[in-house]
Amino acid sequence: MYSKYQILKNSELAPKIKEMDVYVPFIAKAAKPGQFVIVMADEKGERIPLTLVDWDDEEGWIRLVFLEIGVTTIKIGKKKAGDRLFYVAGPLGNPSHIENYGTVLMVGGGVGVPALYPIARALKKAGNYIISIIGAKSANLLVYENEMRKVSDELYITTDDGSKGFKGFTTDMLKKLLEEDRKIDVVWAIGPAIMMKVCSAVTRNYGVKTIVSLNSLMVCGMGMCGACRITVGGETKFTCVDGPEFDGHLVDWNELLLRLNMYRKEEEYALKIKKL
Amino acid sequence: MAKVKPRVKIPKRPPEERIKDFNEVALTLSEEQAISEASRCLQCKNPTCVKGCPVGIEIPKFIKYVKEGEFEKAYRVLKEKCPIPAITGRVCPQEKQCEKGCVLAKLGQPIAIGALERFVADWAREHGIEEELPEAKPTGKKVAVVGSGPASIVVAADLAKLGYEVNVFEALHIPGGVLVYGIPEYRLPKYIVRGEIDYLRKLGVSFDFGILVGRTIAMSELLEDYDAVFVGTGAGHPRLLRVPGENYNYIYTANEFLVRINLMRAFMFPEYDTPVHVGERVAVIGAGNTAMDAARTALRMGAKEVYILYRRTEAEMPARREEIENAKEEGIKFVFLVQPVEFFGDKNGNVTAVKLMKMKLGPPDQSGRPRPIPTGETVTFEADTIINAIGFVPNPIVPRTTPGLKVDKRGRIIVDEEGRTSLGRVYAGGDIVIGEGTVIEAMGWGRIASKAIHKDLSKL
């Protein structure tokens, strides 16, 4: 039998993008779309949030997809099947509100696409017509195309450099689809903060409700510390216990973008000194 | 009146030395000092010190053993009622509890009970004294303990000693709750906490980490697998100031600041991966024990100037006098009668200053302290790091996710006088019940609940 936190699989989906299955039966049992976990690479590691991409209650694993960009993601990206993570806690945050909205437009960018996948799957199952826009910088960085295709009624691909699909940003395609005057009941956007910011700005003009999943810096993940706090609708919220999903039209995006930079210097220093 | 031998002076490291590191400030008494201090105890027939102890340590008895040099016997006496004497000896506000009740307190020279407790616990650890593990007959019953802070530690130890199978569910990666994430290393070294938690393991208590009851496992599921559940999830949810600009960068809640440094050990960055940013001029809002901890920690992290900003005056500060004295010795500066009304930041979103409303004291409020009243006059105070230490509210996760669990207006779980909640077989204690208490008060609630659990489960 596997031991708790054991890595069952670690594969590279694209340069620096890893997909990892970890044995954590109690999380696999409780997980719902839209939730996340906090992981630690080792005893001296940071606590970082990662979105639950998939899970299997019977086999007891959870699936995570991450970009190897910081100390923790690089450390865990190096681990092999059979190795263990030091700690995984979850599922954390409020699950996505799944119901039959009608037509849902899903917008995913980068590793936001896998994060969007379980939500799209649940929305599809709930009877929604799913239109998906998935994007990446270039074709070789696009992940979860097949998974998203399976749960979408329509799928649009965008790349910044035009190496696959529509040349441009996901938000350009979003604007295009909204201009076609189709009835879109709700937009769900997950990706880099700047993408979600632009998405929310675009949909505001069309009066379409937009749900975003915030990627705030986090430490505890359970409402204790407030590292993840963010102004939403003029009120301070904790991404971990009040979110991670919020109404994109109410989020103070500039605040989020500035807060994401808070430890940039320390991160760069740590990466350099640890030779990661 | 007979002349009383003065109370022992507790050895402390000099301020200029201690602010450079995270090592302990107060030191353990020597054997000679301990014996001499213990010999001052009058061994009252009807000891009033014990009445002040929420867990009922037989204080005169352990002190008598110290006086006789029978330190191991003294340790056994402590351990009978308190599973973690090395911790309580360090962090209890003895001046408000046992030492307040000491008859010598009337002469201003109470026995240094806390220092003696610490001495005995440290002596036992240094001499490798084996724990006496009671051989309780297994009851065949299982108890789940939610959270691993002071209240939970007492419940787990008490029930394990009585033969219950006890499993502790801790959401973080290290056991101890506020003892590890809240109280700084220089007041309570974490190796001490580890040692005391090991005692629970020796008693047969098992721990599961990364499990957030209410999220990972529902209360209803726990009740299927366990005969009783104790909720000791604490008051770890920070209270916010709710003023404009409170989310500028480097405005921390005290919890975030202390979690980064104590739990995640950011003071050892980059050996440990978690960073913390401390500027040159730090302002801490509030004047409780947490505020003192945050201020003194900021100093140790290299801040040039650290200020405590408080809306009342020196006399009303809720922190322990000892901690205020320590802070002053270390050079923390105090600004009274001010309340933040707005924060300012630069183009990068980093805080630069706080606008303070000048206050004056009015008639007493509900807390019995003079109410601070705004004067209308404001002043701008420059600071590049702000730490909000105005307090905590109960952690909302268990109440929010447990239907039928009644809470009061302030989010505290409602219990009867024996720690029973509105849900059958569910008990609660510590800060989740009382709001913001001390380590030992939480432990006292744990003792009450463990008695009720044993009483109720024995009937089944």
Interface residues (C-beta under 8 A of the other chain):
Chain A: V24 F26 I27 A30 I38 M40 A41 K44 G45 E46 R47 V71 T72 F86 Y87 V88 A89 G90 P91 L92 V219 C220 M222 G223 M224 C225 G226 A227 R229 I230 T231 T236 V241 D252 N254 E255 L258 R259 N261 M262 Y263 E266 E267 Y269 A270 I273 K274
Chain B: A171 L172 H173 Y181 F209 G210 I211 L212 R215 T216 I217 G236 H237 P238 L240 R242 E246 N247 N249 Y250 Y252 T253 N255 E256 V259 R260 M264 R265 F269 P270 E271 Y272 D273 T274 P275 H277 N348 G349 N395 P396 I397
